[in-house]
Amino acid sequence: MAGDWIPIRINLSTDPRTVAIAARVRKHVLHTVGALSVVWGAANEHTIDGRLMGYTLDAIDSMVGIKGFAAAMESVGWMYHDDVSVTVPDFDRYNSDGAKARLQGARRAARLRHAKGARLAHESNADTVTIGARKAHGKRTESAPTEQNRTEEKNSSSSSAASAVAAAAGFAQQGGEQKPPILVALHERGIGEPTASALVAEGVTGADIAAVERASEAGDGPGLWVTRLREAIAQRASTAKAREAREAARAAFDALSLEEQAAKLLEFRVWAGNNGLECRHMANPLVAKWGKFVEWLMAGGAA
């Protein structure tokens, strides 16, 4: 569609997953970001849910011109595949029409908040200057600070220093009580107790809050926020669990002798042939560690 677009984070080039993909395919990280945008752009152009029917890992590699790129995306949880398609996970969170509308709405709201804050700051400064001018003469006739005033100022400075130390230690001040910044962030978004503390215990992160905020619209209530945050926590846990399972399968394969690896690869080739799957370059164990082979290992290697 003419004029269509996809959201790309400004820190995508420094995302650990992007760096891992670049290292795996031996390409510069900026080359990797470009290839990622091509894949995500294809999903945006040809799907409504991120599932590219008829695509294979080889097709993705050919599209971006990088051998092993699709498998590298899969290794970090940014792609998975089956016999008839490849899928970009969480596509509708950022790339559906509704998600884009929410993103644009959030950006408009942020711009309005910024403009309002600047206007209020300007008005406040103007009021301060006016009041200061009116009181200047009176202040010149006031007596020097008393010992009590100096003591109060010293105590105030000590309190400010204590607050700074607490903040440096990972705490924030709210209502006279030191609280973890993540809890303060939840409270500031209208999520009360005990739900906010429960979310912290469940493992919510600042990245989760930022992602939900980017996808939120003005007027979204705390209940919707809580639902989306828990979805983000569950998705991260699921991705981590799948990644651990894949790494365990790879480690088990690496622990085999060369003869055992060759036998396992031959067994897989037979299974793939019986299921109509093409498996090129399977003579090399390093190349063999593509997504379907690892899935097969995770399933117990049943032919």
C-alpha positions as a Markdown table, in Angstrom:
| # | Residue | x | y | z |
|---|---|---|---|---|
| 1 | Met | 0.0 | 0.0 | 0.0 |
| 2 | Ala | 1.4 | 3.4 | -1.0 |
| 3 | Gly | 2.6 | 5.4 | 2.0 |
| 4 | Asp | 2.4 | 2.5 | 4.4 |
| 5 | Trp | 5.0 | 2.2 | 7.1 |
| 6 | Ile | 6.2 | 0.1 | 10.0 |
| 7 | Pro | 7.5 | 1.3 | 13.4 |
| 8 | Ile | 11.3 | 0.9 | 13.9 |
| 9 | Arg | 12.7 | 1.6 | 17.3 |
| 10 | Ile | 15.6 | 4.0 | 17.4 |
| 11 | Asn | 17.6 | 1.6 | 19.7 |
| 12 | Leu | 17.1 | -1.4 | 17.4 |
| 13 | Ser | 20.7 | -1.4 | 16.4 |
| 14 | Thr | 21.8 | -1.8 | 20.0 |
| 15 | Asp | 19.2 | -4.4 | 21.0 |
| 16 | Pro | 21.0 | -7.5 | 22.2 |
| 17 | Arg | 18.9 | -9.6 | 19.9 |
| 18 | Thr | 20.0 | -7.6 | 16.8 |
| 19 | Val | 23.6 | -7.8 | 17.9 |
| 20 | Ala | 23.3 | -11.6 | 18.3 |
| 21 | Ile | 21.8 | -11.9 | 14.8 |
| 22 | Ala | 24.6 | -9.8 | 13.3 |
| 23 | Ala | 27.2 | -11.9 | 15.0 |
| 24 | Arg | 25.6 | -15.2 | 13.9 |
| 25 | Val | 25.4 | -14.2 | 10.2 |
| 26 | Arg | 28.7 | -12.2 | 10.3 |
| 27 | Lys | 27.2 | -8.9 | 9.1 |
| 28 | His | 27.5 | -5.4 | 10.3 |
| 29 | Val | 24.7 | -4.5 | 12.8 |
| 30 | Leu | 23.4 | -1.8 | 10.4 |
| 31 | His | 23.2 | -4.3 | 7.6 |
| 32 | Thr | 21.2 | -6.5 | 10.0 |
| 33 | Val | 18.8 | -3.7 | 10.9 |
| 34 | Gly | 18.2 | -3.2 | 7.2 |
| 35 | Ala | 17.5 | -6.9 | 6.6 |
| 36 | Leu | 15.1 | -6.9 | 9.6 |
| 37 | Ser | 13.2 | -4.0 | 8.2 |
| 38 | Val | 12.8 | -5.9 | 4.9 |
| 39 | Val | 11.4 | -9.0 | 6.6 |
| 40 | Trp | 9.0 | -7.0 | 8.8 |
| 41 | Gly | 8.0 | -4.9 | 5.8 |
| 42 | Ala | 7.1 | -8.0 | 3.9 |
| 43 | Ala | 5.0 | -9.2 | 6.8 |
| 44 | Asn | 3.3 | -5.8 | 7.0 |
| 45 | Glu | 2.6 | -5.8 | 3.2 |
| 46 | His | 1.3 | -9.4 | 2.8 |
| 47 | Thr | -0.2 | -10.4 | 6.1 |
| 48 | Ile | -2.6 | -9.3 | 8.8 |
| 49 | Asp | -1.2 | -11.5 | 11.5 |
| 50 | Gly | 2.5 | -11.8 | 10.7 |
| 51 | Arg | 2.2 | -15.3 | 9.1 |
| 52 | Leu | 3.8 | -15.4 | 5.7 |
| 53 | Met | 2.1 | -18.4 | 4.0 |
| 54 | Gly | 4.3 | -20.3 | 1.5 |
| 55 | Tyr | 7.5 | -18.8 | 2.8 |
| 56 | Thr | 10.4 | -20.9 | 4.0 |
| 57 | Leu | 13.6 | -20.0 | 5.9 |
| 58 | Asp | 15.4 | -20.2 | 2.6 |
| 59 | Ala | 13.0 | -17.8 | 1.0 |
| 60 | Ile | 13.6 | -15.3 | 3.8 |
| 61 | Asp | 17.4 | -15.7 | 3.4 |
| 62 | Ser | 17.0 | -15.1 | -0.4 |
| 63 | Met | 14.8 | -12.1 | 0.2 |
| 64 | Val | 17.4 | -10.3 | 2.3 |
| 65 | Gly | 20.4 | -11.8 | 0.6 |
| 66 | Ile | 22.0 | -13.2 | 3.8 |
| 67 | Lys | 22.4 | -17.0 | 4.2 |
| 68 | Gly | 21.2 | -18.2 | 7.6 |
| 69 | Phe | 19.4 | -14.9 | 8.5 |
| 70 | Ala | 16.0 | -16.5 | 9.1 |
| 71 | Ala | 17.5 | -19.1 | 11.4 |
| 72 | Ala | 19.3 | -16.3 | 13.3 |
| 73 | Met | 16.0 | -14.5 | 13.7 |
| 74 | Glu | 14.4 | -17.7 | 14.9 |
| 75 | Ser | 17.2 | -18.2 | 17.5 |
| 76 | Val | 16.3 | -14.9 | 19.2 |
| 77 | Gly | 12.6 | -15.4 | 19.1 |
| 78 | Trp | 11.8 | -13.0 | 16.3 |
| 79 | Met | 10.6 | -15.7 | 13.9 |
| 80 | Tyr | 9.3 | -19.2 | 13.9 |
| 81 | His | 8.3 | -21.5 | 11.1 |
| 82 | Asp | 6.3 | -24.6 | 10.2 |
| 83 | Asp | 5.9 | -26.7 | 7.1 |
| 84 | Val | 3.9 | -24.2 | 5.2 |
| 85 | Ser | 4.9 | -20.7 | 6.5 |
| 86 | Val | 7.1 | -18.5 | 8.6 |
| 87 | Thr | 5.6 | -16.2 | 11.2 |
| 88 | Val | 6.7 | -12.9 | 12.8 |
| 89 | Pro | 5.6 | -13.2 | 16.5 |
| 90 | Asp | 3.6 | -10.4 | 18.2 |
| 91 | Phe | 3.0 | -8.8 | 14.8 |
| 92 | Asp | -0.3 | -7.3 | 15.7 |
| 93 | Arg | 1.2 | -5.5 | 18.8 |
| 94 | Tyr | 3.0 | -3.0 | 16.6 |
| 95 | Asn | 2.1 | -3.5 | 12.9 |
| 96 | Ser | -1.7 | -3.9 | 12.7 |
| 97 | Asp | -3.8 | -0.9 | 11.8 |
| 98 | Gly | -5.1 | -0.6 | 15.3 |
| 99 | Ala | -1.5 | -0.8 | 16.8 |
| 100 | Lys | -0.3 | 1.9 | 14.4 |
| 101 | Ala | -3.3 | 4.1 | 15.3 |
| 102 | Arg | -2.5 | 3.6 | 19.0 |
| 103 | Leu | 1.1 | 4.5 | 18.4 |
| 104 | Gln | 0.2 | 7.6 | 16.5 |
| 105 | Gly | -2.3 | 8.6 | 19.2 |
| 106 | Ala | 0.3 | 8.1 | 21.9 |
| 107 | Arg | 2.8 | 10.2 | 20.1 |
| 108 | Arg | 0.2 | 13.0 | 19.6 |
| 109 | Ala | -0.7 | 12.8 | 23.3 |
| 110 | Ala | 3.0 | 13.0 | 24.2 |
| 111 | Arg | 3.5 | 16.1 | 22.0 |
| 112 | Leu | 0.5 | 17.7 | 23.6 |
| 113 | Arg | 1.8 | 16.9 | 27.1 |
| 114 | His | 5.2 | 18.4 | 26.2 |
| 115 | Ala | 3.6 | 21.5 | 24.7 |
| 116 | Lys | 1.4 | 21.9 | 27.8 |
| 117 | Gly | 4.3 | 21.4 | 30.1 |
| 118 | Ala | 6.4 | 24.0 | 28.3 |
| 119 | Arg | 3.5 | 26.5 | 28.4 |
| 120 | Leu | 2.9 | 26.0 | 32.1 |
| 121 | Ala | 6.7 | 26.3 | 32.8 |
| 122 | His | 6.8 | 29.6 | 30.9 |
| 123 | Glu | 3.7 | 31.0 | 32.8 |
| 124 | Ser | 5.3 | 29.9 | 36.1 |
| 125 | Asn | 8.5 | 31.6 | 35.3 |
| 126 | Ala | 6.7 | 34.8 | 34.3 |
| 127 | Asp | 4.7 | 34.7 | 37.6 |
| 128 | Thr | 8.0 | 34.1 | 39.5 |
| 129 | Val | 9.7 | 37.1 | 37.9 |
| 130 | Thr | 6.7 | 39.4 | 38.7 |
| 131 | Ile | 6.4 | 38.3 | 42.3 |
| 132 | Gly | 10.2 | 38.6 | 42.7 |
| 133 | Ala | 10.1 | 42.2 | 41.4 |
| 134 | Arg | 7.3 | 43.1 | 43.8 |
| 135 | Lys | 9.2 | 41.6 | 46.8 |
| 136 | Ala | 12.7 | 42.8 | 46.0 |
| 137 | His | 12.5 | 46.0 | 47.9 |
| 138 | Gly | 11.0 | 44.3 | 51.0 |
| 139 | Lys | 13.7 | 41.6 | 51.0 |
| 140 | Arg | 16.4 | 44.2 | 51.1 |
| 141 | Thr | 15.0 | 45.5 | 54.4 |
| 142 | Glu | 14.7 | 42.1 | 56.0 |
| 143 | Ser | 17.1 | 41.1 | 58.7 |
| 144 | Ala | 19.8 | 38.5 | 58.2 |
| 145 | Pro | 18.8 | 34.9 | 58.6 |
| 146 | Thr | 18.4 | 33.7 | 62.1 |
| 147 | Glu | 20.1 | 30.7 | 63.6 |
| 148 | Gln | 16.8 | 28.8 | 63.3 |
| 149 | Asn | 16.6 | 29.6 | 59.6 |
| 150 | Arg | 20.2 | 28.4 | 59.0 |
| 151 | Thr | 19.4 | 25.2 | 60.9 |
| 152 | Glu | 16.3 | 24.6 | 58.8 |
| 153 | Glu | 18.2 | 25.2 | 55.6 |
| 154 | Lys | 20.9 | 22.8 | 56.7 |
| 155 | Asn | 18.3 | 20.1 | 57.5 |
| 156 | Ser | 16.6 | 20.7 | 54.2 |
| 157 | Ser | 19.9 | 20.3 | 52.3 |
| 158 | Ser | 20.6 | 17.1 | 54.3 |
| 159 | Ser | 17.1 | 15.8 | 53.3 |
| 160 | Ser | 17.7 | 16.5 | 49.7 |
| 161 | Ala | 21.1 | 14.8 | 49.8 |
| 162 | Ala | 19.5 | 11.7 | 51.4 |
| 163 | Ser | 16.9 | 11.6 | 48.7 |
| 164 | Ala | 19.6 | 11.8 | 46.0 |
| 165 | Val | 21.5 | 8.9 | 47.8 |
| 166 | Ala | 18.3 | 6.9 | 47.9 |
| 167 | Ala | 17.7 | 7.5 | 44.2 |
| 168 | Ala | 21.2 | 6.4 | 43.4 |
| 169 | Ala | 20.7 | 3.2 | 45.3 |
| 170 | Gly | 17.7 | 2.4 | 43.1 |
| 171 | Phe | 14.8 | 3.9 | 45.1 |
| 172 | Ala | 12.5 | 6.8 | 44.4 |
| 173 | Gln | 10.6 | 9.1 | 46.8 |
| 174 | Gln | 6.8 | 8.9 | 46.8 |
| 175 | Gly | 4.6 | 10.1 | 49.5 |
| 176 | Gly | 7.4 | 10.4 | 52.0 |
| 177 | Glu | 8.4 | 6.8 | 51.5 |
| 178 | Gln | 11.2 | 5.2 | 49.5 |
| 179 | Lys | 9.9 | 2.9 | 46.8 |
| 180 | Pro | 11.5 | 1.0 | 43.9 |
| 181 | Pro | 11.3 | 3.1 | 40.7 |
| 182 | Ile | 9.4 | 0.4 | 38.9 |
| 183 | Leu | 6.7 | 0.5 | 41.5 |
| 184 | Val | 6.5 | 4.3 | 41.4 |
| 185 | Ala | 6.1 | 4.1 | 37.6 |
| 186 | Leu | 3.2 | 1.7 | 38.0 |
| 187 | His | 1.5 | 4.0 | 40.5 |
| 188 | Glu | 2.0 | 7.1 | 38.2 |
| 189 | Arg | 0.1 | 5.2 | 35.5 |
| 190 | Gly | -2.9 | 4.7 | 37.8 |
| 191 | Ile | -2.2 | 1.1 | 38.9 |
| 192 | Gly | -2.9 | 0.9 | 42.6 |
| 193 | Glu | -2.1 | -1.6 | 45.3 |
| 194 | Pro | -1.9 | -4.6 | 45.7 |
| 195 | Thr | -1.9 | -5.0 | 41.9 |
| 196 | Ala | 1.2 | -2.9 | 41.3 |
| 197 | Ser | 3.3 | -4.9 | 43.9 |
| 198 | Ala | 1.9 | -8.1 | 42.4 |
| 199 | Leu | 3.1 | -7.0 | 38.9 |
| 200 | Val | 6.6 | -6.3 | 40.3 |
| 201 | Ala | 6.6 | -9.7 | 41.9 |
| 202 | Glu | 5.6 | -11.3 | 38.6 |
| 203 | Gly | 8.7 | -9.7 | 37.0 |
| 204 | Val | 7.4 | -6.6 | 35.1 |
| 205 | Thr | 10.2 | -4.5 | 33.7 |
| 206 | Gly | 10.7 | -0.9 | 32.6 |
| 207 | Ala | 10.8 | -2.2 | 29.0 |
| 208 | Asp | 7.4 | -3.8 | 29.5 |
| 209 | Ile | 6.0 | -0.5 | 30.7 |
| 210 | Ala | 7.6 | 1.4 | 27.8 |
| 211 | Ala | 6.2 | -1.0 | 25.2 |
| 212 | Val | 2.7 | -0.9 | 26.6 |
| 213 | Glu | 2.9 | 2.9 | 26.8 |
| 214 | Arg | 3.9 | 3.1 | 23.2 |
| 215 | Ala | 0.9 | 1.0 | 22.2 |
| 216 | Ser | -1.6 | 2.7 | 24.5 |
| 217 | Glu | -4.1 | 5.3 | 23.5 |
| 218 | Ala | -5.2 | 8.3 | 25.6 |
| 219 | Gly | -7.9 | 7.2 | 27.9 |
| 220 | Asp | -6.8 | 3.6 | 28.3 |
| 221 | Gly | -7.6 | 2.7 | 31.9 |
| 222 | Pro | -5.4 | 0.9 | 34.5 |
| 223 | Gly | -7.3 | -2.4 | 33.9 |
| 224 | Leu | -6.2 | -2.5 | 30.3 |
| 225 | Trp | -2.7 | -1.5 | 31.3 |
| 226 | Val | -2.5 | -4.4 | 33.8 |
| 227 | Thr | -3.8 | -6.9 | 31.1 |
| 228 | Arg | -1.2 | -5.7 | 28.6 |
| 229 | Leu | 1.6 | -5.8 | 31.1 |
| 230 | Arg | 0.8 | -9.4 | 32.1 |
| 231 | Glu | 0.6 | -10.3 | 28.4 |
| 232 | Ala | 4.1 | -8.9 | 28.0 |
| 233 | Ile | 5.4 | -10.8 | 31.0 |
| 234 | Ala | 3.9 | -14.0 | 29.8 |
| 235 | Gln | 5.3 | -13.5 | 26.3 |
| 236 | Arg | 8.8 | -12.9 | 27.6 |
| 237 | Ala | 8.6 | -15.9 | 29.8 |
| 238 | Ser | 7.4 | -18.1 | 26.9 |
| 239 | Thr | 10.1 | -16.8 | 24.6 |
| 240 | Ala | 12.8 | -17.4 | 27.3 |
| 241 | Lys | 11.5 | -20.9 | 27.9 |
| 242 | Ala | 11.5 | -21.7 | 24.2 |
| 243 | Arg | 15.0 | -20.3 | 23.8 |
| 244 | Glu | 16.3 | -22.4 | 26.7 |
| 245 | Ala | 14.8 | -25.5 | 25.2 |
| 246 | Arg | 16.4 | -24.8 | 21.8 |
| 247 | Glu | 19.8 | -24.2 | 23.5 |
| 248 | Ala | 19.5 | -27.4 | 25.5 |
| 249 | Ala | 18.8 | -29.3 | 22.3 |
| 250 | Arg | 21.7 | -27.7 | 20.6 |
| 251 | Ala | 24.0 | -28.5 | 23.6 |
| 252 | Ala | 22.9 | -32.1 | 23.6 |
| 253 | Phe | 23.7 | -32.4 | 19.9 |
| 254 | Asp | 27.1 | -30.8 | 20.4 |
| 255 | Ala | 27.9 | -33.3 | 23.2 |
| 256 | Leu | 27.5 | -36.2 | 20.7 |
| 257 | Ser | 30.5 | -37.7 | 19.0 |
| 258 | Leu | 31.1 | -36.9 | 15.4 |
| 259 | Glu | 29.8 | -40.4 | 14.5 |
| 260 | Glu | 26.7 | -39.9 | 16.6 |
| 261 | Gln | 26.1 | -36.5 | 15.0 |
| 262 | Ala | 26.4 | -38.0 | 11.5 |
| 263 | Ala | 23.9 | -40.7 | 12.4 |
| 264 | Lys | 21.5 | -38.2 | 13.9 |
| 265 | Leu | 21.7 | -36.0 | 10.8 |
| 266 | Leu | 21.1 | -39.1 | 8.5 |
| 267 | Glu | 18.1 | -40.0 | 10.7 |
| 268 | Phe | 16.8 | -36.5 | 10.3 |
| 269 | Arg | 17.2 | -36.5 | 6.5 |
| 270 | Val | 15.1 | -39.7 | 6.3 |
| 271 | Trp | 12.4 | -38.1 | 8.5 |
| 272 | Ala | 12.5 | -34.8 | 6.4 |
| 273 | Gly | 12.2 | -36.8 | 3.2 |
| 274 | Asn | 9.3 | -38.8 | 4.5 |
| 275 | Asn | 7.6 | -35.5 | 5.4 |
| 276 | Gly | 8.3 | -33.7 | 2.1 |
| 277 | Leu | 10.8 | -31.3 | 3.5 |
| 278 | Glu | 13.9 | -30.2 | 1.6 |
| 279 | Cys | 17.1 | -30.2 | 3.7 |
| 280 | Arg | 20.1 | -29.0 | 1.8 |
| 281 | His | 23.6 | -28.7 | 3.2 |
| 282 | Met | 22.7 | -31.2 | 6.0 |
| 283 | Ala | 26.1 | -32.9 | 5.7 |
| 284 | Asn | 27.6 | -30.1 | 7.8 |
| 285 | Pro | 26.5 | -30.2 | 11.5 |
| 286 | Leu | 27.0 | -26.4 | 11.9 |
| 287 | Val | 24.8 | -25.6 | 9.0 |
| 288 | Ala | 22.4 | -28.3 | 10.1 |
| 289 | Lys | 21.3 | -26.4 | 13.2 |
| 290 | Trp | 18.4 | -24.7 | 11.5 |
| 291 | Gly | 15.0 | -24.3 | 13.1 |
| 292 | Lys | 13.3 | -27.5 | 12.0 |
| 293 | Phe | 16.3 | -29.7 | 12.9 |
| 294 | Val | 16.3 | -28.2 | 16.4 |
| 295 | Glu | 12.5 | -28.7 | 16.7 |
| 296 | Trp | 13.0 | -32.3 | 15.7 |
| 297 | Leu | 15.7 | -32.7 | 18.3 |
| 298 | Met | 13.4 | -31.1 | 20.9 |
| 299 | Ala | 10.7 | -33.6 | 20.0 |
| 300 | Gly | 13.0 | -36.5 | 20.8 |
| 301 | Gly | 14.2 | -37.0 | 17.2 |
| 302 | Ala | 11.4 | -39.4 | 16.3 |
| 303 | Ala | 11.6 | -40.4 | 12.7 |
